[in-house]
Amino acid sequence: MTADETELTADVVGRLMYRRDVALARQRSALARAMGLNDVEMLALLHLREQGPLAPTQIARLLDLSSGGATALVQRLERTGHVRRQPHPTDRRSTLIRLTEPSAERIEAARRPLAEGLERAISRLLASERPAIVRFLTEVASLSERVTAGARQEPGSSAPDAVRRPVPSLWA
């Protein structure tokens, strides 16, 4: 499909999403290698960038890790200077894991060219087009989360919190 074509089908959207997914995976893997990380460690950092400090149990849930796996992951990331622990403000038994400033800056530098390109693309949209695009992308993201989680829900219904696991992206 070219920008001039008007036929928009599930197949066309699927192919465009495939292109985006492949490009995202390549970019994320390249950044992980440059930072000396594996893919799961990189995803943990991206979750921390997107959501802010998280408890180890939250990291475990987001990455489908056991509590022991999350502990080992956090220890590796802490040892290599990508994260630091801080006391939980309301739960004295827990800690929060925070992305370090140098790692946050590297991730931001990697995503900056795409963010700038997205800003240029958005600026070319008519104000009347923007709400439809936001609605469409929100529906696509929700659908992807439901399908990935194996939820059996009708389109348009919202997934329960336990099912919704947004996957962070260098692109957003």
N, C-alpha and C positions, 0 to 999 in steps of 0.2 A: 504494500500500500504506500502510495506517495502522499505528500501533503496536499496534493490537488484532488485526490480521490475522495469520494464521499461515502463509499460503502464501508461500513464498520461492522464487522462480524466477530463472533467469539474466536474464530480461527485467526483472524487478523490481529486481534488484541493479544491472543495467546502467543503468536509469533513475535510481536513487539515486546511482550513481557519476557519471553525467552531470551531475546537479544539483550535486554536490560539485565536479566539475571546472570547471564554469562559474563557480561562486562563487569557487573558488581562482584562476582566471585573472583574474577581475575584481579581486580583492583584490591579487594580485601586480602587475597592471598599474597599479592606482591607487597602490600604494606606489612602483613604479618611477618613475611620473610625478612624485610628490611629492619623490623623491630626485634627480630630474633624470637618470634612467637610461633606457636602452631595455630591452627584455625580456631580451636575452642578458646584458647587464651585470647585471641584477637576478638572473638565474639564477646567475651566477658568484658574486655575494655570498651567495646562499642556500646554494650548495655550500660556500663557505668557512664560513658559520655552522654548517652541519651537520657538516662533516668536519674543521674546523680548518684550519690552514695547509696549502696545497697548492703543489706545484711547477707552474710554467707548463705543463709537458707534461701534468700531470694535469688541469689546467683545460681544456686543449685537447681531451683525450680525452673528458671529461665533457660538453663543449658541442659536440662534433663540429666543432672549429675546426682550421685548419692551425696550425702553430707560429707563423707570421707573424701570423695572426689573433689568436691568444692573446696574443702579445707586444703587439700594438696595443691589445687589450682591457685588459690589465694596465696599460699606460701611461695609458690614458684614466682608469681607475679610480684609479690612483695620483695623477694630476694633479688629480683632483677630490676627493681626500682620503678615498676609500672604502676603499682598501687601502694597505698598505705592504709593502715587500720586507724580508726578513731573510735572513741567510746560512743556507744549509742546514747542519744540524749534522753531517752525515756526508759530504756531497758538496760539496767546495770549488768545483766548477764550476757548481753550481746555487744557486738562491735559492728561498725559500719565500714565498708570498704570503699575507698575513694581513689579515683584516678589521680595520679601525680601530674603536676603541671607540665613537666617535659613530655610525658606521654600524651597528654591532652593537646599540647601544641603540635606534636607530630601528626596526630589524627586530624586536627583542624587543617594543617597545611596540606594533607593529602586530599581532603574533601573540598578545599577552597576552589580549585578550578571548576569543578562540577557545579558547586553552589553558585558561582558567578555565572556560569552558562545557564543554569536554571533561572536565575534572576533575569537574564536577558530574554529568555524564552517567555517568561511570565509577563515581562513588560510589553511584549508584542501582542498579548491577548487583549481582546476587548473586555471592558469591565463586566459586560453582560455575559461573557463566556466563562469567567472565572468560577462562579458558583457551581455551574454544571460540571466543570472539571474536578472541583473539590468533591462534589457528591460522587462522581464516578470513581475517582481514585479511592475514596473512603469505602465505597462498596466493594471494589476490587480487593483492597487490603482486608476487609472483614471477611469476604468470601475465602480468600487465601488462608486466613487464620483458622476459619471453621474447617475447611477441607484438610488442612495440614494436621489439625488436632483430631480429625476423625469425627467431629461433631455431626450429628444428624439433625440439622435445623433447617427450617424453611428460609429461603432468601428474604432478606429484609429484617429478620429478627436478630437481636444482638446476642452474641455469644457470652456465656457466663464468664466471670473473671477467671475462673480456673482454666478455661480453655484459651483465652486470649493471651497469646505470647508474642507480642510484636517483635519482629526480628530487626535488629538495628542495621543501619545501612550507612555506608560512607556517603551515600547519595542524598541523604535527607538531613 
